[in-house]
Structure formats: C-alpha cells, structure tokens
C-alpha cells in the first residue's frame, strides 16, 4: 500500500458489506451469500465466512447436494504469510468462492484492527460436523492427500463414529508424478459431491486451481493436514489448550524441528502483518499520510515564499504598470470532494477578459471541456511571459498555506468544467488539488484532456511522499522548457 491514499480508497479497501467484499471474486455463489451474510468480517482485505460450525457445515453440504460449484479454502496465520510472498497463491485466494477463518491468529488480527468477531471455523473442528451433515443428507465425500494409508484410515475411523456416513473413495497424495489425470478420473467416477484435498498450503490450493474445471465434484475444500489427525497419526492438543487458542504450541512441541520456522518465525512475521493491517484499518495510516503530505506542503510553500518573494513583488509591479489593475486574480475552482474555493493567481489577462471569453469559444484549441487558446488575444504581454514560465500560478502558495491545495495533486477545475464531467472524470475530485501534477510536468496543455484524467487518477491511486518529491523536482525543468504552456 502506498504511504497515503484517498479516504475513498481506504474505505473501499476496508469495506465490510457483502457486495464490496464479493467484487473481484470468481463468482458470488448461493453458498457465499449465506456464509457472508450480515456483513462478513474482513481481514487483510479478504472476506471471511462467519457462523456456528454446525450451521456452516450444513450450508456446505446443502450446496453439494444442490450441485452448486464452490471452492473453499481456510485462512490462518501461515496462509496470510504465504499471501505476502507468493503472488500465484495470493491470486488463487483472491478468486476463491469461500474463505473460512482458521485459528487464534486471525482473532488476534481482528482484535487489533477492530474488524469484529471472527469465528474459528478451522478444518479439524469442521470435519466431524461436515461428516454428520453428509450422513444425514446422503452425500458422499472423497479424501485426497496424506501419506499412503492415512486418508483411508481417517475415512474408516469417521465411518465407525458416524452412522450412515459414506466415503466415495480415498487417494493418498504421494501418487506418481504425471498421473493427475488418472486421479481426477477416479474422483469423478466416484460420484462424490464433496472433495477434501489435503496436500498442505499452498500446494493444495494450486492443485485445485489447476484442475478445478476438470473435477466434476460440486464442493472442493483444501484441508491441509486434516487426515493426519483423524487417522490417529498426530494427536490433537488437549481441549483446554485448544480453547486458549494455543494449539500451535502443542504442535510445535510435537514436531519442533519441522515446525519451528512456521510457528516461531512465521508467527512473528504474521504479527507484523497484523499490526500493519490494523494501522490502516483503524485509520492511522490515512491520518499519518495526510499529516506527512501536509508537512511537505507547508515546507515547500514556506520555502518558496521566502526564496521567490522578491520575484513575486517584481511581477506585481510589471502587471500594474501594463494594465493599471490589480496584479492578482481570484477565481472559483472546485477542490477536494467537489468543494468550491477561490484560487489565487497573478493576473495574466486584460481586465475585461471574462466578458470577451464567450466570443472566443469557437476558437478553443482543446478537444473537450477545458478552454485554451495558443494565441488568446486577452493575454497581456506580461501575461504571456508568466504563463509560459507558469509564474502566474505562484500566488497559489497562499492556497497551499491555507490547506485548500497541495503542492502535488490534480489541477483544480472550473465549475463549468466539472459540470460536464463524466463519472470517471469526477474521480479527479477524490484528492486535494495541486500546484503541479503528472501531466503538468509531461507537456501541460499539449496533453489531451482524456489523458490528463488518466494521469490524475493514476496519481491518486499510487501517490506517495517519494512520488510527490519526484514530481516537484520534475516541475522545475518543465517550467524552464515552457512546453505546453499558453
């Protein structure tokens, strides 16, 4: 995320209603609508399902019985870490139909960010509920993953516990390389309505994404090491430790050499991500960014006031000598969020310029809403010089000092121009207007209006202190060259 963003951008990223959360996902399934109901909690810009384990399991099995296609993955601290460093995995998670929160790490992150209650819908606790619902609703499950014999033993143990439960088949995850098509044929031929893939993160998610269109099972879940627990290969932590959210310490004690990196280094890394997310979610990042930008604005404006004060005084004198009027010109412009304000400029036109504009409209050199003439007869001799050098904009330092403008931002438009804006063009108003901007240093008036809009929107989406400093330094040679200034 950039060092600062518009308030609207922050609100969009952290919105918690169903519609914004499902934008960009593969599709909003009926199951997604049920599990994301009543404002799904959101963490790390990911929507998370909520609800009681039994009810969630019931909804999943109902979707399977109806033949509704759904890909379901779990999100825990390890997954969040993986998202940060694996773009392929991150994209898969972004396009997943349902995301189920898993573990105490997400509860910690939710508490830090104020995201609301997060239900722990981990696969190990969900599995028996899923099996009970499948038995009641006559649905079959296929288990894929684990070492040889693990999936079949897990299936046998669950059949012994739950009457009427049927498994369509099992397959270990150590099958020969290049036999994926045969495995998929076996799964499809089984007639299963639910497929559990236990290959570990991120291998299972990538495998499911690769073959999801070939697999004919309605509901597919990536379940990690689930089969190890239900086969008896790995013992679960005592109930008290689980309730305290410390099951990871039990797992670490069982396999310290294998899991030290994941739980010690990984948990530390996750806490850093959680704190950063909370900083943004609680608005601290936006406030910090605004303060940083304001500090830069004041610093540049005060420095310019001191260094360019004598030059400004000389310009005032020359304007007055030529046209006997005020050297300053105030004009209504539209600022951030569509609020009008008075902009300060050195007067570059004769005193009756506004009255003469209507007669010159047909000679507009611009291709759309802005009015510009290369040889505008209303411009004075001094005006031509200060326009070419952009010195006519110098008094806008006053607008920057009062907080109406920023040093860098979309140039403030006239009210008549804004009235003709299309919806996309109105997004230029999401940020505070600036003295300079991307298109100002790239050709100014020579750049078509549509391209100016795109440059402004790109700036608002990617703005940062470093980018502002870069544009400020580029403004000096742009002013000297005079390109596009008239």
C-alpha positions in Angstrom: 0.0 0.0 0.0 1.3 3.5 -0.8 2.2 5.8 2.1 -1.0 7.6 1.7 -4.3 7.1 -0.2 -7.5 9.0 -0.7 -10.2 8.5 2.0 -12.4 6.8 -0.6 -9.7 4.4 -1.5 -9.2 3.4 2.2 -12.9 3.0 2.6 -13.2 0.8 -0.4 -10.3 -1.4 0.7 -11.7 -1.9 4.2 -15.4 -2.1 3.4 -17.3 -4.8 5.3 -20.6 -5.2 3.4 -21.3 -8.2 1.3 -21.3 -6.5 -2.1 -17.9 -4.8 -2.0 -16.4 -7.9 -0.5 -17.5 -10.2 -3.3 -16.3 -7.8 -6.1 -13.5 -9.5 -8.0 -14.1 -13.0 -6.6 -14.7 -15.8 -9.1 -18.5 -15.6 -8.6 -21.0 -14.8 -5.8 -22.5 -18.3 -5.2 -25.6 -19.0 -3.1 -23.3 -20.6 -0.5 -21.2 -17.4 -0.4 -24.3 -15.3 0.0 -25.3 -17.4 3.0 -21.9 -17.6 4.7 -21.1 -13.9 4.1 -24.5 -12.7 5.4 -25.0 -9.9 7.9 -21.7 -8.2 7.0 -18.9 -10.7 6.8 -15.8 -9.8 8.8 -12.9 -8.7 6.7 -9.2 -9.1 7.4 -6.3 -8.3 5.1 -8.9 -7.2 2.5 -10.3 -10.7 2.5 -14.0 -11.6 3.3 -14.3 -14.3 5.9 -17.3 -16.6 6.4 -19.0 -16.5 9.8 -21.3 -18.7 11.8 -21.5 -21.7 14.0 -19.5 -24.8 12.9 -22.6 -27.0 12.6 -24.6 -24.4 10.6 -21.6 -23.7 8.3 -21.2 -27.5 7.7 -24.9 -27.7 6.9 -24.8 -24.9 4.3 -21.8 -26.6 2.6 -23.4 -30.0 2.4 -26.6 -28.3 1.1 -24.6 -26.7 -1.7 -23.1 -30.0 -2.5 -26.5 -31.7 -2.6 -27.7 -29.0 -5.0 -24.7 -29.5 -7.3 -23.6 -25.9 -6.7 -19.9 -25.4 -7.6 -17.8 -24.0 -4.7 -14.1 -23.8 -3.9 -13.5 -23.4 -0.2 -10.2 -22.6 1.5 -9.1 -21.9 5.0 -7.2 -18.8 6.0 -4.8 -18.8 9.0 -1.6 -17.0 10.1 0.5 -19.2 7.8 -1.8 -18.5 4.8 -1.5 -14.7 5.4 2.3 -15.0 5.4 2.2 -17.0 2.2 -0.1 -14.5 0.5 2.6 -11.8 1.1 5.3 -13.7 -0.7 3.5 -15.8 -3.3 1.6 -13.9 -6.0 0.2 -17.0 -7.6 -1.2 -18.3 -4.3 -2.5 -14.8 -3.4 -4.4 -14.6 -6.7 -5.9 -18.0 -6.1 -7.1 -16.9 -2.6 -8.5 -13.7 -4.1 -10.6 -15.7 -6.5 -11.8 -18.4 -4.0 -15.5 -18.7 -3.5 -15.5 -19.1 0.3 -12.8 -18.3 2.8 -13.1 -19.9 6.3 -11.2 -18.3 9.2 -8.8 -20.7 11.0 -7.0 -20.2 14.3 -6.3 -17.8 17.0 -4.0 -15.7 14.8 -7.0 -14.3 12.9 -8.8 -13.5 16.2 -5.7 -11.5 17.3 -5.6 -9.6 14.0 -9.3 -8.9 14.2 -8.9 -7.5 17.7 -6.1 -5.3 16.7 -7.9 -3.9 13.6 -11.4 -3.7 15.2 -12.8 -5.9 12.5 -15.4 -7.5 14.8 -16.0 -11.1 15.9 -14.1 -13.8 14.0 -15.4 -17.3 14.2 -12.9 -20.1 14.3 -14.0 -22.4 11.5 -10.8 -24.5 11.3 -11.0 -27.7 9.3 -10.1 -30.0 12.1 -13.2 -28.9 14.1 -15.4 -28.5 11.0 -14.7 -32.0 9.6 -16.9 -34.1 12.0 -19.8 -31.6 11.5 -19.3 -32.0 7.8 -19.4 -35.8 8.1 -22.6 -35.7 10.2 -24.4 -33.5 7.8 -23.2 -35.6 4.8 -24.6 -38.7 6.5 -27.9 -37.1 7.2 -28.3 -35.7 3.7 -27.0 -38.8 1.9 -23.9 -37.1 0.4 -20.6 -38.8 -0.2 -17.1 -37.5 0.4 -13.8 -38.2 -1.3 -10.5 -37.8 0.5 -7.3 -36.9 -1.4 -4.0 -36.4 0.3 -1.7 -37.5 3.1 0.8 -40.4 3.1 -0.2 -43.8 1.9 -2.9 -45.3 4.2 -3.6 -42.0 6.0 -6.8 -40.9 4.1 -8.3 -44.4 4.1 -7.7 -44.8 7.9 -9.2 -41.4 8.5 -12.3 -42.4 6.5 -12.6 -45.7 8.3 -12.4 -44.0 11.7 -15.1 -41.5 10.8 -17.4 -44.2 9.4 -17.1 -46.0 12.8 -18.1 -42.8 14.6 -20.9 -41.6 12.4 -23.7 -43.9 11.3 -24.7 -43.8 7.7 -21.6 -41.9 6.6 -20.3 -42.9 3.2 -17.0 -42.1 1.6 -16.9 -42.3 -2.2 -13.2 -43.1 -2.2 -9.8 -42.2 -0.9 -6.4 -41.5 -2.5 -3.1 -40.7 -0.9 -1.2 -37.6 -2.0 2.0 -39.4 -2.9 0.8 -40.7 -6.2 3.2 -41.0 -9.2 4.1 -37.8 -11.0 2.2 -37.2 -14.2 -0.8 -39.3 -13.1 -3.1 -36.3 -12.1 -5.5 -37.1 -15.0 -5.9 -40.6 -13.7 -6.6 -39.4 -10.2 -9.1 -36.9 -11.4 -10.9 -39.6 -13.4 -11.0 -41.7 -10.3 -12.5 -38.8 -8.3 -15.1 -38.1 -11.0 -16.1 -41.7 -11.4 -16.7 -42.0 -7.6 -19.8 -39.8 -7.8 -18.7 -37.8 -4.7 -20.4 -34.5 -4.0 -17.6 -33.2 -1.7 -13.8 -33.5 -2.2 -11.3 -32.8 0.5 -7.8 -32.1 -0.7 -5.1 -32.4 2.0 -1.8 -31.5 0.5 -0.7 -28.5 2.6 -0.6 -24.8 1.8 0.0 -23.7 -0.9 0.3 -26.9 -2.9 -3.3 -27.9 -2.4 -4.7 -24.5 -3.4 -2.6 -24.5 -6.6 -3.6 -28.1 -7.4 -7.3 -27.3 -7.0 -6.9 -24.1 -9.1 -5.2 -26.0 -11.9 -7.7 -28.8 -12.1 -10.9 -27.2 -10.9 -12.5 -27.2 -14.3 -11.7 -30.9 -14.8 -13.0 -32.0 -11.4 -16.8 -32.8 -11.5 -17.3 -32.7 -7.8 -19.5 -29.7 -6.7 -17.8 -28.7 -3.5 -14.0 -28.8 -3.1 -12.1 -27.9 0.1 -8.4 -27.6 0.8 -7.9 -29.0 4.2 -4.1 -29.2 4.9 -3.0 -31.9 7.3 -6.6 -32.8 8.4 -6.3 -36.5 7.6 -3.3 -36.9 9.9 -5.4 -36.0 12.9 -8.4 -38.3 12.1 -6.2 -41.2 11.1 -4.5 -41.0 14.6 -1.1 -40.3 13.2 -1.0 -36.9 15.0 -2.7 -36.3 18.3 -4.7 -33.1 18.8 -3.9 -30.8 21.7 -6.0 -31.2 24.9 -9.3 -29.3 24.8 -8.1 -26.7 27.3 -5.1 -25.7 25.2 -7.4 -25.5 22.2 -9.8 -23.2 24.0 -7.0 -21.0 25.0 -6.0 -20.7 21.3 -2.6 -22.2 21.9 -2.9 -25.4 19.9 0.1 -24.2 17.8 2.4 -24.6 20.9 1.3 -28.3 21.2 2.1 -28.8 17.5 5.4 -27.2 17.9 6.2 -29.4 20.9 5.3 -32.5 18.9 7.5 -31.6 15.9 9.9 -28.8 16.9 12.5 -29.3 14.1 9.8 -29.3 11.3 7.6 -26.6 12.6 10.0 -24.1 14.3 10.2 -22.0 11.2 6.4 -21.9 10.7 5.4 -21.2 14.2 8.2 -19.2 15.7 9.5 -17.1 12.7 6.1 -17.4 10.9 4.1 -16.2 13.9 6.4 -13.2 14.4 6.0 -12.3 10.7 2.3 -12.7 11.0 2.1 -10.3 14.0 4.0 -7.7 11.9 1.4 -8.1 9.1 -1.5 -7.9 11.6 -0.1 -4.7 13.2 0.4 -3.1 9.7 -3.2 -4.1 8.7 -4.6 -2.7 12.0 -2.7 0.6 11.4 -4.6 1.0 8.1 -7.9 -0.4 9.3 -8.2 2.0 12.2 -7.4 5.0 10.0 -3.9 5.6 11.5 -2.2 5.2 8.1 -4.6 7.7 6.5 -4.0 10.2 9.2 -0.3 9.7 9.1 -0.3 10.0 5.4 -2.3 13.2 5.5 0.0 14.7 8.1 3.1 13.7 6.1 1.7 15.3 3.0 0.6 18.4 4.9 4.1 18.7 6.3 5.7 18.5 2.9 3.2 21.1 1.5 3.9 23.6 4.3 7.7 23.1 4.0 7.7 23.7 0.2 5.3 26.6 0.4 7.2 28.4 3.1 10.5 27.9 1.4 9.0 29.2 -1.9 7.6 32.2 -0.2 11.0 33.2 1.2 13.0 32.4 -2.0 10.5 33.7 -4.6 9.1 36.7 -2.6 11.3 39.3 -4.4 10.3 37.8 -7.8 6.6 37.9 -6.9 7.0 41.6 -6.0 8.6 42.4 -9.3 5.8 40.6 -11.2 3.2 42.6 -9.3 4.9 45.8 -10.3 5.1 44.9 -14.1 1.4 43.8 -14.2 0.3 47.0 -12.6 2.4 49.1 -15.0 1.0 47.4 -18.1 -2.7 47.3 -17.3 -3.3 49.6 -14.3 -5.3 46.9 -12.5 -4.8 44.6 -9.5 -1.9 42.2 -10.1 -3.9 39.4 -8.5 -6.8 37.4 -9.9 -9.2 35.3 -7.8 -11.3 32.7 -9.5 -13.7 30.0 -8.2 -12.3 26.4 -8.7 -13.5 23.0 -7.5 -11.4 21.3 -4.8 -11.4 18.0 -3.0 -14.8 16.2 -2.7 -16.3 18.9 -5.0 -16.0 21.8 -2.6 -15.5 25.2 -4.3 -12.8 27.6 -3.2 -11.1 30.8 -4.5 -7.8 30.2 -6.2 -5.1 32.9 -6.3 -3.2 33.8 -9.5 -1.2 36.6 -11.0 -3.4 38.3 -13.5 -2.2 37.4 -17.0 -5.2 38.8 -19.0 -6.7 42.2 -19.5 -9.3 43.3 -17.0 -12.3 42.6 -19.3 -11.1 39.0 -20.2 -14.1 37.2 -18.8 -16.6 39.3 -20.8 -14.7 38.5 -24.0 -14.5 34.7 -23.5 -17.9 34.0 -24.9 -17.0 35.4 -28.3 -13.9 33.2 -28.4 -15.5 29.9 -27.5 -15.4 28.5 -31.1 -11.6 29.1 -31.3 -10.9 26.6 -28.4 -7.7 24.7 -29.1 -8.6 21.9 -26.6 -10.5 18.8 -27.5 -13.1 18.8 -24.8 -14.2 20.6 -21.6 -11.2 22.9 -21.0 -10.9 26.2 -22.8 -7.4 27.0 -24.1 -6.1 29.2 -27.0 -2.5 29.3 -28.0 -2.9 32.9 -29.3 -5.5 34.2 -26.8 -5.9 38.0 -27.6 -7.0 38.6 -24.0 -3.5 37.8 -22.6 -1.2 40.8 -21.8 2.5 40.9 -22.7 3.5 40.3 -19.1 0.8 37.6 -19.0 2.4 35.7 -21.9 5.7 35.5 -20.0 4.3 34.4 -16.7 2.1 31.9 -18.4 4.9 30.4 -20.4 7.0 30.1 -17.2 4.0 29.2 -15.0 4.8 32.1 -12.7 1.1 33.1 -12.9 0.5 30.1 -10.5 2.9 31.4 -7.9 0.2 33.1 -5.6 -1.3 29.6 -5.1 1.3 29.2 -2.4 -1.4 31.1 -0.4 -3.9 28.3 -1.2 -1.4 25.7 -0.1 -0.7 27.5 3.2 -4.5 27.7 4.0 -4.9 24.0 3.2 -7.1 24.4 0.2 -4.5 23.0 -2.2 -1.5 20.7 -2.1 1.9 21.1 -3.9 1.1 18.0 -5.9 -2.4 16.9 -7.0 -4.8 17.2 -9.9 -5.1 20.7 -11.1 -8.3 22.4 -9.8 -11.0 22.7 -12.4 -13.5 25.4 -13.1 -17.1 24.8 -12.0 -18.4 24.8 -15.6 -15.8 22.1 -16.5 -16.8 19.9 -13.5 -20.5 20.1 -14.6 -19.6 18.5 -17.9 -17.5 15.7 -16.2 -18.4 12.1 -16.8 -18.5 9.7 -13.8 -14.8 8.6 -14.2 -13.6 12.2 -14.6 -15.3 13.1 -11.3 -12.9 10.8 -9.6 -10.3 13.5 -10.1 -12.0 15.3 -7.2 -11.1 12.5 -4.7 -7.9 14.2 -3.9 -6.8 17.7 -2.9 -6.0 19.8 -6.0 -2.3 20.6 -6.6 0.0 23.3 -7.9 1.7 20.7 -10.1 0.8 17.2 -11.3 1.9 14.4 -13.6 0.6 16.0 -16.8 1.9 19.4 -15.8 5.5 18.0 -16.0 4.7 15.9 -19.1 3.5 18.5 -21.6 0.8 20.5 -19.8 -1.8 21.8 -22.3 -0.4 19.7 -25.1 -1.8 16.6 -23.4 -5.4 15.7 -24.4 -7.9 16.1 -21.6 -8.7 12.4 -21.5 -5.1 11.6 -21.0 -4.9 14.2 -18.2 -7.7 12.4 -16.4 -6.0 9.1 -16.6 -2.7 10.6 -15.3 -4.6 12.2 -12.4 -6.4 9.0 -11.5 -3.2 7.0 -11.6 -1.5 9.6 -9.3 -4.4 9.4 -6.8 -4.2 5.6 -6.7 -0.4 5.4 -6.4 0.5 8.6 -4.6 3.4 8.6 -2.1 5.8 11.1 -0.5 8.6 9.9 -2.8 6.4 10.3 -5.9 5.5 13.9 -4.7 9.1 14.8 -4.3 9.9 13.3 -7.8 7.1 15.4 -9.4 8.2 18.5 -7.6 11.8 18.1 -8.9 10.5 17.4 -12.4 8.4 20.7 -12.3 11.5 22.9 -12.4 12.7 21.7 -15.9 9.1 21.6 -17.1 8.7 25.2 -16.2 12.0 26.2 -17.9 11.1 24.4 -21.1 7.7 26.0 -21.3 6.3 23.1 -23.2 2.5 23.2 -23.4 2.3 26.5 -21.5 -0.1 29.0 -23.0 
